Amino acid sequence: MVSNTLLATGQSLTVAPPTADTTTTVVAWLIIGLPLIGAALLLMGGRLLDRWGHWLAVVMSFAAFACGLTLFIQMAMRSAADRALTAPFYTWMSLPGVETDLGIRLDPLSIVFVLLVTGVGSLIHLYSVGYMAHDEKRRKFFAFLNLFMAAMLTLVLGNSYLVLFIGWEGVGLASYLLIGFWAHRPSAAKAANKAFIMNRMGDVGMMLAIITMFKFFGSTEFSAVNAGIADVDSWVPTFLGFMLLLGACAKSAQVPFQAWLLDAMEGPTPVSALIHAATMVTAGVYLVVRSGSIYQLSWQAALAVVIVGSVTLLVGAWIGSSKDDIKKVLAGSTMSQIGYMILAAGIGPAGYALAIFHLVTHGFFKANMFLGAGSIMHAMNDSVDMRRFGGLRKAMPWTFFTFAAGYLAIIGFPGFAGFFSKDPIIEVAFERGWVFGLAALIGAGITAFYMTRLMMMTFFGEKRWEEDVHPHESPATMVIPLVILGIFSVIGGFLMVGGITKWLNPAVGGTAPDLHIVHFSWETAATLLVVIVGVLVGWLIFRKPIPTTRENAPLYTRIGDNALYGDTINEYIAVKPTLGLAQATALLDRRAVNPAVDGGGRGLVSLSGLLSRLQNGMIRSYGLLMVVGTAVLAAVALILGQLA
């Protein structure tokens, strides 16, 4: 059962970790510094770097991965109690009752994210060499990729909520630049603005949480907040929990802030893989898990997290089942799978490590499938309409086999990565409540259905593409990352299942049970059953000839295709009221404020002109004014004296 109290294994979270030695500190800062330097050089290098600058970005990302791997090996050689370290930079603020150091926190949680972000991110960099080969602004694109990686690494390595927020905002900026990279397309520019604005709504919650932490703890460092959270009024952790959840929902595209995610597909496909697989959308999961001590003291906030995750995993699956755009199907899938992670994180200590485990395996198979989608687009003249595909397994064998590995992983086929990470979440969801467990179970069945639908429409059946389309396999720079990610989609869960919870539990205050390669429960049996049903339904429906146009679609399909009318709801709840307020303010400014200011100015000019006439240079006039002024002052003094 789930514990609602702080655990003995997690008490170390309340103590500031010791400072790392000089070498470790330098290597830790290089993880952030290398891609940041790469971005700066590419942006300032000009045309000199146009021919080879993209390889500089690739080298910087792989070098950051090498630094992360070095620290991981060092950390693994230490005991569990000695793995957490800090690498300070400088003291930004030191006032009575307020202390803020800018630094890095190295622990098992942050290093897992470092390896995921740099490892998958480096493969996406390599893939982009081929994908963006003919783009005129390739150098700038790779600069933005490096900037995005540096920001994400700052987010997960920061030793405080303040440093995390710096990376949080950096990720928002870089995502805006990448989603809108092809800004000459109106849809891309609109999508970038939409993502940026909706994420700023979540930032309000983050800033309010940080201000509250300064108020009650005098610091935003994780250790200080964890140490003081149990000693404040009960409303404080509840308020912090809801504000942090607001930020997590916006960044991770959880209901009700999911609308930006589908539009983000307007960016180049490597951007979709980077944002949706291993980086930006996982930031919300990291935030909730890192804030576990807060949520353990507020059942209201924890329940809200569980509800948000449960609803989102179903909404995302519904959307994925309704789209014909291959990238948007995968985007809906991302929303759904992040919902599983949020659900697990909201369950409490029993779910923290499981959420991160699924986050890592999801990074493998979802990056694999997004890059596979990019490979398909590369071969199909940038088409994303699955109704125009069909039979591609013969023309693109490497893409097909790697994509199939991702498909089997995401549906939870036994032995593949998703099987080991998602099934335990379904089990703890049932322990939390049968409603949440049932939602997770139904989501697994729908996932199997819409992913089977994607496979059938894309790789099987008769070809449905136009005569001028000639499908072909992608170049080696694109295929090699697919193969590597495809391999990890198969073996990633197998490699981690025996030790991931032991590795993460001490860092997050978790109690996730030890996971085993061979495990069977009634929840596992039920999950396999609904997955089989989902696959069979998808196969039976889509093995038939696929129409190239959609006519008379059922109501549930139209609702899902419109993303449950999220944009319409946002239009009436947020956009139109805000626009109306802005227009009313502008009208008030034009009709009232401006005339008042202008009239006052004209009145003063007239008064000054009148007074200037008194300055005539005649002594008798000045004498008369002095007499009159003296009389007026005397009268005023007399009246005031009588009133007193």
C-alpha positions as CSV (number, residue, x, y, z in Angstrom):
1,M,0.0,0.0,0.0
2,V,1.0,3.6,-0.5
3,S,2.6,5.4,2.4
4,N,1.6,9.0,3.1
5,T,4.5,9.8,5.4
6,L,8.1,10.7,4.8
7,L,10.3,7.6,4.6
8,A,13.4,6.8,6.5
9,T,15.1,6.2,3.1
10,G,14.2,9.7,2.1
11,Q,15.2,11.6,5.2
12,S,18.5,12.4,3.6
13,L,16.5,14.7,1.3
14,T,16.3,17.1,4.1
15,V,20.0,17.4,4.5
16,A,22.1,19.5,2.1
17,P,24.5,17.1,0.3
18,P,28.2,17.5,0.7
19,T,30.2,19.5,-1.8
20,A,31.8,17.7,-4.7
21,D,35.6,17.8,-5.3
22,T,37.0,20.2,-7.9
23,T,37.2,17.7,-10.7
24,T,33.7,16.5,-10.3
25,T,32.4,20.1,-10.1
26,V,34.2,21.0,-13.4
27,V,32.9,17.9,-15.2
28,A,29.3,18.6,-13.9
29,W,29.4,22.2,-15.1
30,L,30.8,21.1,-18.5
31,I,27.6,19.0,-19.0
32,I,25.7,22.3,-19.2
33,G,28.6,24.4,-20.5
34,L,29.5,22.4,-23.6
35,P,26.2,22.6,-25.5
36,L,25.8,26.2,-24.3
37,I,29.2,27.1,-25.8
38,G,28.2,25.2,-28.9
39,A,25.1,27.3,-29.2
40,A,27.0,30.6,-28.7
41,L,29.7,29.7,-31.3
42,L,27.1,28.7,-33.9
43,L,25.0,31.9,-33.4
44,M,28.0,34.2,-33.4
45,G,30.2,32.4,-35.9
46,G,28.3,33.6,-39.0
47,R,28.7,32.0,-42.4
48,L,32.2,30.7,-41.5
49,L,30.4,27.8,-39.7
50,D,27.7,27.2,-42.3
51,R,29.6,24.2,-43.8
52,W,30.6,22.3,-40.7
53,G,28.9,24.0,-37.8
54,H,26.3,21.3,-37.5
55,W,29.1,18.8,-36.7
56,L,30.3,21.1,-33.9
57,A,26.8,20.9,-32.3
58,V,26.9,17.1,-32.6
59,V,30.3,16.9,-31.0
60,M,29.2,19.2,-28.1
61,S,26.2,17.1,-27.4
62,F,28.1,13.8,-27.4
63,A,30.8,15.4,-25.3
64,A,28.1,16.3,-22.7
65,F,26.9,12.7,-22.8
66,A,30.5,11.5,-22.1
67,C,30.7,13.8,-19.1
68,G,27.4,12.6,-17.8
69,L,28.4,9.0,-18.3
70,T,31.6,9.6,-16.4
71,L,29.8,11.0,-13.4
72,F,27.3,8.2,-13.5
73,I,30.1,5.6,-13.3
74,Q,31.7,7.5,-10.4
75,M,28.3,7.7,-8.7
76,A,27.6,4.0,-9.2
77,M,30.9,3.1,-7.5
78,R,29.8,4.9,-4.3
79,S,27.4,3.7,-1.7
80,A,23.7,4.8,-1.9
81,A,24.1,7.1,1.1
82,D,27.1,8.9,-0.6
83,R,25.8,9.5,-4.1
84,A,24.2,12.9,-3.6
85,L,26.6,15.9,-4.1
86,T,26.4,19.6,-4.8
87,A,28.6,21.5,-7.2
88,P,28.3,25.2,-6.3
89,F,28.8,28.1,-8.6
90,Y,28.3,31.3,-6.5
91,T,26.1,32.8,-3.9
92,W,23.6,34.9,-5.7
93,M,21.8,36.3,-2.7
94,S,22.8,36.3,1.0
95,L,20.5,38.4,3.2
96,P,19.1,37.9,6.8
97,G,16.6,35.1,6.4
98,V,17.2,34.7,2.6
99,E,20.0,32.6,1.1
100,T,20.3,31.5,-2.5
101,D,23.2,29.6,-4.0
102,L,23.3,28.9,-7.7
103,G,24.7,25.4,-8.1
104,I,24.2,21.9,-9.3
105,R,22.7,18.9,-7.4
106,L,24.2,15.5,-8.5
107,D,22.1,12.6,-7.3
108,P,20.7,9.4,-8.9
109,L,17.6,11.3,-10.1
110,S,19.4,14.1,-11.9
111,I,22.0,11.8,-13.4
112,V,19.3,9.6,-15.0
113,F,17.9,12.7,-16.7
114,V,21.4,13.8,-17.7
115,L,22.0,10.5,-19.5
116,L,18.5,10.5,-21.1
117,V,18.7,14.1,-22.3
118,T,22.3,13.9,-23.6
119,G,22.0,10.4,-24.9
120,V,18.7,10.6,-26.8
121,G,19.5,14.3,-27.6
122,S,22.8,13.4,-29.2
123,L,21.2,10.8,-31.4
124,I,18.6,13.4,-32.5
125,H,21.5,15.8,-33.3
126,L,23.1,13.1,-35.5
127,Y,19.7,12.3,-37.2
128,S,19.3,16.1,-37.9
129,V,22.5,16.1,-39.9
130,G,20.7,14.1,-42.6
131,Y,17.2,15.5,-42.1
132,M,18.3,19.2,-42.3
133,A,21.0,18.7,-44.9
134,H,19.4,21.0,-47.5
135,D,18.0,23.7,-45.1
136,E,19.5,27.1,-45.7
137,K,19.4,27.9,-41.9
138,R,20.9,24.6,-40.8
139,R,23.6,26.3,-38.6
140,K,21.0,28.2,-36.7
141,F,18.9,25.1,-36.2
142,F,21.7,23.2,-34.6
143,A,22.5,26.3,-32.4
144,F,18.9,26.1,-31.2
145,L,19.2,22.4,-30.6
146,N,22.3,23.0,-28.4
147,L,20.6,25.8,-26.6
148,F,17.6,23.6,-25.9
149,M,19.8,20.8,-24.5
150,A,21.7,23.3,-22.3
151,A,18.5,24.7,-20.9
152,M,17.0,21.2,-20.2
153,L,20.2,20.2,-18.4
154,T,20.1,23.3,-16.3
155,L,16.5,22.4,-15.3
156,V,17.4,18.9,-14.2
157,L,20.7,19.6,-12.6
158,G,19.8,22.7,-10.6
159,N,20.1,22.5,-6.8
160,S,17.1,24.7,-6.2
161,Y,13.7,25.6,-7.6
162,L,15.2,28.9,-8.7
163,V,17.9,27.3,-10.8
164,L,15.3,24.8,-12.1
165,F,13.1,27.8,-13.1
166,I,16.0,29.3,-15.0
167,G,16.3,26.1,-17.1
168,W,12.5,26.0,-17.2
169,E,12.3,29.4,-18.9
170,G,15.3,28.5,-21.1
171,V,13.5,25.4,-22.4
172,G,10.5,27.6,-23.1
173,L,12.5,30.0,-25.2
174,A,14.4,27.3,-27.1
175,S,11.1,25.4,-27.8
176,Y,9.6,28.7,-29.2
177,L,12.6,29.1,-31.5
178,L,12.5,25.4,-32.7
179,I,8.8,25.0,-33.1
180,G,8.7,28.2,-35.1
181,F,11.9,27.5,-37.0
182,W,10.0,27.5,-40.3
183,A,8.3,30.7,-39.4
184,H,7.6,31.5,-43.0
185,R,4.8,29.1,-42.6
186,P,1.9,30.9,-40.8
187,S,0.9,27.7,-39.1
188,A,4.4,27.3,-37.6
189,A,4.6,30.8,-36.3
190,K,1.2,30.5,-34.8
191,A,2.1,27.1,-33.1
192,A,5.3,28.7,-31.6
193,N,3.3,31.6,-30.2
194,K,0.7,29.2,-28.8
195,A,3.2,27.0,-27.1
196,F,5.1,30.0,-25.6
197,I,1.9,31.7,-24.3
198,M,0.3,28.6,-22.8
199,N,3.6,27.7,-21.1
200,R,3.7,31.2,-19.6
201,M,0.3,30.4,-17.9
202,G,2.0,27.6,-16.1
203,D,4.9,29.8,-15.2
204,V,2.6,31.9,-13.0
205,G,2.2,28.9,-10.7
206,M,5.9,28.3,-10.7
207,M,6.7,32.0,-9.7
208,L,4.1,32.0,-7.0
209,A,5.5,28.8,-5.6
210,I,9.0,30.2,-5.6
211,I,7.9,33.4,-3.8
212,T,6.1,31.3,-1.2
213,M,9.3,29.3,-0.6
214,F,11.3,32.4,0.0
215,K,8.6,33.6,2.4
216,F,8.4,30.5,4.6
217,F,11.9,28.9,4.1
218,G,14.2,31.7,3.2
219,S,15.5,29.6,0.4
220,T,14.4,27.6,-2.7
221,E,17.1,24.9,-2.4
222,F,15.5,21.4,-2.4
223,S,17.1,20.4,0.9
224,A,15.9,23.6,2.6
225,V,12.4,23.2,1.4
226,N,12.3,19.5,2.3
227,A,13.6,20.2,5.8
228,G,11.1,23.0,6.5
229,I,7.9,21.8,4.8
230,A,6.7,19.7,7.7
231,D,6.9,22.7,10.1
232,V,4.7,25.2,8.3
233,D,0.9,25.5,8.3
234,S,-0.9,22.8,6.5
235,W,-2.2,25.2,3.8
236,V,1.4,25.9,2.6
237,P,2.2,22.4,1.1
238,T,-1.3,22.4,-0.4
239,F,-0.8,25.8,-2.1
240,L,2.7,24.8,-3.2
241,G,1.5,21.5,-4.6
242,F,-1.2,23.1,-6.7
243,M,1.0,25.9,-8.0
244,L,3.7,23.4,-9.0
245,L,1.1,21.2,-10.6
246,L,0.0,24.2,-12.7
247,G,3.5,24.6,-14.0
248,A,3.8,20.8,-14.6
249,C,0.5,20.7,-16.5
250,A,1.6,23.5,-18.9
251,K,5.1,22.1,-19.6
252,S,4.0,18.5,-19.9
253,A,0.8,19.2,-21.9
254,Q,-1.5,17.7,-19.3
255,V,-5.3,18.6,-19.2
256,P,-6.3,21.4,-19.4
257,F,-3.1,22.8,-21.0
258,Q,-2.7,20.2,-23.7
259,A,-3.7,22.2,-26.7
260,W,-0.2,23.4,-27.6
261,L,1.3,20.0,-28.0
262,L,-0.4,19.0,-31.3
263,D,0.3,22.3,-32.9
264,A,4.0,21.9,-31.9
265,M,4.2,19.3,-34.7
266,E,4.7,22.2,-37.1
267,G,8.4,22.3,-36.2
268,P,10.9,20.0,-38.0
269,T,10.5,16.4,-37.0
270,P,13.8,16.2,-34.9
271,V,12.2,19.0,-32.8
272,S,9.1,16.9,-32.2
273,A,11.3,14.0,-31.1
274,L,13.4,16.2,-28.8
275,I,10.3,17.9,-27.2
276,H,8.1,14.9,-27.0
277,A,10.4,12.1,-26.1
278,A,13.2,12.9,-23.7
279,T,13.1,16.6,-22.8
280,M,10.5,19.3,-22.5
281,V,7.3,17.4,-21.8
282,T,9.1,15.2,-19.2
283,A,10.0,18.3,-17.1
284,G,6.6,18.3,-15.4
285,V,7.2,14.7,-14.3
286,Y,10.6,15.6,-12.9
287,L,9.1,18.6,-11.0
288,V,6.4,16.5,-9.3
289,V,8.9,13.7,-8.4
290,R,11.5,16.2,-7.1
291,S,8.7,17.8,-5.0
292,G,7.6,14.6,-3.5
293,S,8.0,15.8,0.1
294,I,5.5,18.6,-0.6
295,Y,2.9,16.3,-2.1
296,Q,3.2,13.7,0.7
297,L,2.0,16.4,3.1
298,S,-1.1,17.4,1.0
299,W,-3.5,14.7,0.1
300,Q,-5.5,17.3,-1.9
301,A,-2.6,18.3,-4.1
302,A,-1.6,14.6,-4.5
303,L,-5.1,13.6,-5.5
304,A,-5.2,16.4,-8.0
305,V,-2.0,15.1,-9.6
306,V,-3.5,11.6,-9.8
307,I,-6.7,12.9,-11.4
308,V,-4.9,15.0,-13.9
309,G,-2.7,12.0,-15.0
310,S,-5.7,9.7,-15.2
311,V,-7.8,12.1,-17.3
312,T,-4.9,13.0,-19.6
313,L,-3.9,9.4,-20.4
314,L,-7.4,8.8,-21.7
315,V,-7.7,12.1,-23.5
316,G,-4.4,11.6,-25.2
317,A,-5.3,8.0,-26.3
318,W,-8.7,9.3,-27.6
319,I,-6.9,12.0,-29.7
320,G,-4.3,9.5,-31.0
321,S,-7.1,7.2,-32.2
322,S,-8.7,9.9,-34.2
323,K,-5.9,11.6,-36.1
324,D,-4.7,10.8,-39.6
325,D,-1.5,12.9,-39.3
326,I,1.2,10.4,-38.2
327,K,3.0,13.1,-36.1
328,K,-0.2,14.1,-34.3
329,V,-1.0,10.5,-33.6
330,L,2.4,10.2,-31.9
331,A,1.8,13.6,-30.1
332,G,-1.5,12.3,-28.7
333,S,0.4,9.2,-27.6
334,T,3.0,11.3,-25.8
335,M,0.3,13.2,-24.0
336,S,-1.2,9.8,-22.9
337,Q,2.1,8.3,-21.8
338,I,3.1,11.4,-19.8
339,G,-0.3,11.0,-18.2
340,Y,0.8,7.5,-16.9
341,M,3.9,9.1,-15.5
342,I,2.0,11.9,-13.8
343,L,-0.4,9.3,-12.4
344,A,2.5,7.3,-10.9
345,A,4.1,10.4,-9.5
346,G,0.9,11.5,-7.8
347,I,0.4,8.1,-6.1
348,G,3.3,8.9,-3.8
349,P,6.5,7.1,-2.7
350,A,5.4,3.9,-4.3
351,G,5.2,5.5,-7.7
352,Y,8.1,8.0,-7.9
353,A,10.7,5.5,-9.3
354,L,8.1,3.9,-11.5
355,A,7.2,7.2,-13.1
356,I,10.9,7.9,-13.9
357,F,11.4,4.3,-15.2
358,H,8.6,4.7,-17.7
359,L,9.9,8.2,-18.5
360,V,13.2,6.7,-19.5
361,T,11.8,3.8,-21.6
362,H,9.3,6.2,-23.2
363,G,12.3,8.4,-24.2
364,F,13.7,5.4,-26.1
365,F,10.7,4.2,-28.0
366,K,9.0,7.5,-28.6
367,A,12.1,9.2,-29.9
368,N,12.5,6.1,-32.1
369,M,9.0,6.5,-33.5
370,F,9.2,10.2,-34.0
371,L,12.4,9.9,-35.9
372,G,10.9,7.0,-37.8
373,A,8.0,9.4,-38.7
374,G,10.6,11.9,-40.0
375,S,12.2,9.1,-42.1
376,I,8.8,8.4,-43.6
377,M,8.2,12.1,-44.3
378,H,11.6,12.3,-45.9
379,A,10.7,9.5,-48.3
380,M,7.1,10.7,-48.9
381,N,7.7,14.4,-50.0
382,D,7.0,15.6,-46.4
383,S,3.5,14.1,-46.4
384,V,2.1,13.2,-42.9
385,D,-1.3,11.8,-44.0
386,M,-1.4,8.1,-43.2
387,R,-4.3,7.7,-45.6
388,R,-1.7,8.4,-48.4
389,F,0.8,5.8,-47.2
390,G,0.4,2.0,-47.1
391,G,2.9,-0.8,-48.0
392,L,6.0,1.1,-46.9
393,R,7.5,-1.9,-45.1
394,K,9.0,-3.1,-48.4
395,A,10.3,0.3,-49.5
396,M,11.8,1.3,-46.1
397,P,12.8,-1.9,-44.3
398,W,15.1,-0.3,-41.7
399,T,12.5,2.3,-40.8
400,F,9.8,-0.4,-40.6
401,F,11.8,-2.8,-38.3
402,T,12.9,0.0,-35.9
403,F,9.4,1.5,-35.8
404,A,7.9,-1.9,-35.1
405,A,10.3,-2.2,-32.1
406,G,8.8,1.1,-30.8
407,Y,5.3,-0.1,-31.5
408,L,5.8,-3.3,-29.5
409,A,7.4,-1.4,-26.7
410,I,4.6,1.2,-26.3
411,I,1.8,-1.3,-26.3
412,G,3.6,-3.3,-23.6
413,F,4.4,-6.5,-25.5
414,P,6.1,-8.9,-23.1
415,G,9.9,-8.5,-23.1
416,F,9.9,-5.0,-24.7
417,A,10.8,-1.8,-22.8
418,G,7.3,-0.5,-22.2
419,F,6.1,-3.8,-20.7
420,F,8.5,-3.6,-17.8
421,S,7.8,0.1,-17.0
422,K,4.1,0.6,-17.7
423,D,2.6,-2.6,-16.1
424,P,3.9,-1.7,-12.6
425,I,2.2,1.7,-12.9
426,I,-1.1,0.0,-13.6
427,E,-0.6,-2.2,-10.5
428,V,0.1,0.7,-8.1
429,A,-2.8,2.7,-9.7
430,F,-5.2,-0.1,-8.7
431,E,-3.7,0.1,-5.1
432,R,-4.4,3.9,-5.2
433,G,-8.0,3.3,-6.2
434,W,-9.9,1.1,-8.6
435,V,-11.1,4.1,-10.7
436,F,-7.5,5.1,-11.4
437,G,-6.4,1.6,-12.1
438,L,-9.3,1.1,-14.5
439,A,-8.4,4.3,-16.3
440,A,-4.8,3.1,-16.7
441,L,-6.1,-0.3,-17.9
442,I,-8.5,1.1,-20.5
443,G,-5.7,3.5,-21.7
444,A,-3.5,0.5,-22.3
445,G,-6.1,-1.1,-24.5
446,I,-6.8,2.1,-26.5
447,T,-3.0,2.5,-26.9
448,A,-2.8,-0.9,-28.5
449,F,-5.6,0.0,-30.8
450,Y,-4.4,3.3,-32.2
451,M,-0.8,2.2,-32.5
452,T,-2.0,-0.9,-34.5
453,R,-4.0,1.5,-36.6
454,L,-0.9,3.5,-37.3
455,M,1.1,0.5,-38.2
456,M,-1.5,-0.9,-40.5
457,M,-2.2,2.4,-42.3
458,T,1.5,3.2,-42.8
459,F,3.4,-0.1,-43.4
460,F,0.8,-2.6,-44.6
461,G,-1.9,-3.0,-47.2
462,E,-1.8,-1.5,-50.7
463,K,0.2,1.6,-51.6
464,R,-1.9,4.7,-51.6
465,W,0.6,7.4,-52.5
466,E,0.7,9.7,-55.5
467,E,2.5,8.7,-58.7
468,D,5.2,11.4,-58.2
469,V,6.2,9.9,-54.8
470,H,9.0,7.4,-54.7
471,P,9.6,6.0,-51.2
472,H,13.1,5.1,-50.3
473,E,15.2,4.4,-47.2
474,S,16.8,7.4,-45.4
475,P,20.6,8.1,-45.4
476,A,22.9,6.5,-42.8
477,T,23.0,9.6,-40.6
478,M,19.2,9.1,-40.1
479,V,19.1,5.3,-40.0
480,I,21.9,4.8,-37.4
481,P,20.0,6.7,-34.6
482,L,16.9,4.7,-35.5
483,V,18.7,1.4,-35.1
484,I,20.2,2.4,-31.8
485,L,16.9,3.7,-30.4
486,G,15.2,0.6,-31.8
487,I,17.6,-1.7,-29.9
488,F,16.9,0.2,-26.7
489,S,13.2,0.0,-27.4
490,V,13.7,-3.8,-27.2
491,I,16.3,-4.2,-24.4
492,G,16.0,-0.9,-22.4
493,G,13.5,-2.1,-19.9
494,F,15.3,-5.5,-19.6
495,L,18.6,-3.7,-18.7
496,M,17.0,-1.5,-16.0
497,V,14.2,-3.6,-14.5
498,G,16.4,-5.2,-11.9
499,G,18.0,-2.1,-10.4
500,I,16.1,1.1,-11.4
501,T,14.0,1.3,-8.2
502,K,17.0,0.5,-6.0
503,W,18.9,3.3,-7.8
504,L,16.1,6.0,-7.5
505,N,14.3,5.3,-4.2
506,P,16.9,6.8,-1.9
507,A,17.1,10.0,-4.1
508,V,13.3,10.6,-4.2
509,G,12.2,9.2,-0.9
510,G,10.4,6.4,-2.7
511,T,9.3,2.9,-1.7
512,A,8.7,1.4,-5.2
513,P,9.0,-2.4,-5.0
514,D,11.8,-4.3,-6.6
515,L,10.9,-5.2,-10.1
516,H,11.7,-8.5,-11.7
517,I,12.1,-9.7,-15.2
518,V,9.5,-12.5,-14.7
519,H,6.5,-11.2,-12.9
520,F,2.9,-12.1,-12.9
521,S,-0.2,-10.7,-11.2
522,W,-3.9,-10.4,-12.1
523,E,-3.2,-6.8,-13.2
524,T,-0.6,-8.1,-15.6
525,A,-3.0,-10.7,-17.0
526,A,-5.7,-8.1,-17.4
527,T,-3.3,-5.7,-19.1
528,L,-2.2,-8.3,-21.6
529,L,-5.8,-9.2,-22.3
530,V,-6.9,-5.6,-23.1
531,V,-3.8,-5.1,-25.2
532,I,-4.6,-8.2,-27.2
533,V,-8.1,-7.0,-27.7
534,G,-6.9,-3.6,-28.8
535,V,-4.5,-5.1,-31.3
536,L,-7.1,-7.4,-32.7
537,V,-9.7,-4.7,-33.1
538,G,-7.1,-2.4,-34.9
539,W,-6.1,-5.3,-37.2
540,L,-9.6,-6.3,-38.1
541,I,-10.7,-2.7,-38.9
542,F,-7.6,-1.5,-40.8
543,R,-6.6,-4.6,-42.7
544,K,-9.4,-3.6,-45.1
545,P,-8.8,-1.1,-47.9
546,I,-8.2,2.4,-46.4
547,P,-10.1,5.3,-48.0
548,T,-7.9,8.3,-48.9
549,T,-10.5,10.7,-47.7
550,R,-12.6,10.9,-44.5
551,E,-16.4,11.0,-45.0
552,N,-19.2,10.7,-42.5
553,A,-16.8,10.1,-39.6
554,P,-18.6,9.1,-36.4
555,L,-19.0,11.7,-33.6
556,Y,-16.4,10.3,-31.3
557,T,-13.8,10.5,-34.1
558,R,-14.7,14.1,-35.0
559,I,-14.4,15.0,-31.3
560,G,-11.0,13.4,-31.0
561,D,-9.8,14.8,-34.3
562,N,-10.6,18.3,-32.9
563,A,-8.6,17.4,-29.8
564,L,-11.8,17.5,-27.7
565,Y,-12.3,21.1,-28.8
566,G,-9.6,22.3,-26.5
567,D,-8.8,25.3,-28.7
568,T,-12.5,26.3,-28.8
569,I,-12.7,26.0,-25.0
570,N,-9.6,28.1,-24.6
571,E,-11.0,30.6,-27.0
572,Y,-14.1,31.3,-24.9
573,I,-12.5,30.9,-21.5
574,A,-9.2,32.7,-22.0
575,V,-8.7,34.3,-25.4
576,K,-12.0,36.2,-25.9
577,P,-12.3,37.5,-22.3
578,T,-8.6,38.7,-22.4
579,L,-9.1,40.3,-25.8
580,G,-12.3,41.9,-24.6
581,L,-10.6,43.3,-21.6
582,A,-7.7,44.6,-23.7
583,Q,-10.2,46.3,-26.1
584,A,-12.1,47.9,-23.2
585,T,-8.9,49.1,-21.7
586,A,-7.8,50.6,-25.1
587,L,-11.2,52.3,-25.5
588,L,-11.0,53.8,-22.0
589,D,-7.6,55.0,-22.8
590,R,-8.7,56.7,-26.0
591,R,-12.0,58.1,-24.7
592,A,-11.2,59.1,-21.1
593,V,-7.5,58.9,-20.2
594,N,-6.1,60.6,-23.3
595,P,-8.7,63.4,-23.4
596,A,-8.1,64.1,-19.7
597,V,-4.4,64.3,-20.1
598,D,-4.6,66.3,-23.3
599,G,-7.2,68.7,-21.7
600,G,-5.2,69.1,-18.6
601,G,-2.1,70.0,-20.7
602,R,-4.1,72.5,-22.7
603,G,-5.5,74.0,-19.5
604,L,-2.1,74.5,-18.1
605,V,-0.8,76.1,-21.3
606,S,-3.7,78.6,-21.2
607,L,-3.2,79.3,-17.5
608,S,0.5,79.9,-18.0
609,G,-0.3,82.3,-20.9
610,L,-2.7,84.2,-18.6
611,L,-0.2,84.4,-15.8
612,S,2.5,85.5,-18.2
613,R,0.6,88.7,-18.9
614,L,1.2,89.7,-15.3
615,Q,4.9,89.9,-16.0
616,N,4.7,93.4,-17.7
617,G,7.8,95.0,-16.2
618,M,5.8,97.8,-14.4
619,I,6.7,98.3,-10.7
620,R,3.3,99.6,-9.7
621,S,1.7,96.4,-11.0
622,Y,4.0,94.3,-8.9
623,G,3.3,96.5,-5.9
624,L,-0.4,96.1,-6.4
625,L,-0.1,92.3,-6.6
626,M,1.9,92.3,-3.3
627,V,-0.8,94.3,-1.5
628,V,-3.6,92.1,-2.9
629,G,-1.6,88.9,-2.0
630,T,-1.0,90.2,1.6
631,A,-4.7,91.0,2.0
632,V,-5.7,87.5,0.8
633,L,-3.2,85.8,3.1
634,A,-4.4,87.9,6.1
635,A,-8.1,87.0,5.3
636,V,-7.2,83.3,5.1
637,A,-5.3,83.5,8.4
638,L,-8.2,85.3,10.1
639,I,-10.8,82.7,8.9
640,L,-8.6,79.8,10.0
641,G,-8.2,81.4,13.4
642,Q,-11.9,81.7,13.9
643,L,-12.5,78.1,12.8
644,A,-9.9,76.9,15.4
